[in-house]
């Protein structure tokens, strides 16, 4: 089945505090002051939040405004976590003092449409696949990175896939340059810190002759002049495999039989508070709802069929920077825009 062209709005800018020990690990249920019979006043909880995430507000009026938003977020998290038959839990994190509109406007606002590659060249073929897969156990998945205040999630999804594919061929993980993609890939319908797509980034890397190492072209988290150096290339792309739009079985075959795969999905509002479990929130169902690119590194069955996905918001978010998403339902249109690279030998 041909992969239909679909407009995507893909932008994912996130302000990230430097990775640290999870400050709210003990507050997973200490929301609005209730953990069993022990009570912590909401004012104290907010003060703990301010200290943990180094929040600084311009004046008392701004602080009170943020505290009221924080309490609404805390109440929402508490109500979710105390619900029946939930598949995932939420927690207070660095986004808890932002309204939904602020979060979307500041971190998920899009400036223009994007399109997936027109044709999927991998369709489900009903091949036998492992019941579970986790490429992290194979030693080819690079550490979780942190995109900072730049809508560059697409570059981290791209480099994550390239780093894994390179390690699969050459037996070593080489950290690759997101900044090169931010600065240099605009001719392939990418907009640097204003968004892009991994499938287009793979095409750029193939065309230009490679992607530099992170060491030679370090990440700055902002749009700068292209400094690509052909002598500093860390890996090259031979071909790109685009998975037929919406074909979740083909995606499973790709992850189960080949390697980690770049995917994009709708980052719904409650997703920002994800802590653990299998995410199954209320999110978009149309290709045009997609707004965040990540890397599918495996799948499992514990707690329900799910994808194992690497994010780019630092290790202090979710499951050490990862999350699990419900599988076999095309949750949040995760199978809409999936692709992986084949590395040049």
DASULCOR-V389367 format. One record per helix or strand of 2 or more residues. SS is the DSSP state (2 for helix, 1 for strand). FROM is the first residue (numbers start at 0). TO is the last residue. Records with the same first field share a line. If there is no record, write none. Layout:
BEGIN
SS = FROM-TO / FROM-TO
END
This chain:
BEGIN
1 = 6-7 / 33-34 / 37-38 / 87-89 / 113-114 / 132-133 / 210-212 / 232-234 / 236-242 / 260-264 / 273-278 / 291-299 / 305-309 / 321-325 / 338-342
2 = 24-26 / 41-51 / 59-80 / 99-106 / 134-137 / 152-169 / 177-183 / 185-187 / 197-207 / 229-231 / 247-256 / 268-272 / 286-288 / 330-332
END
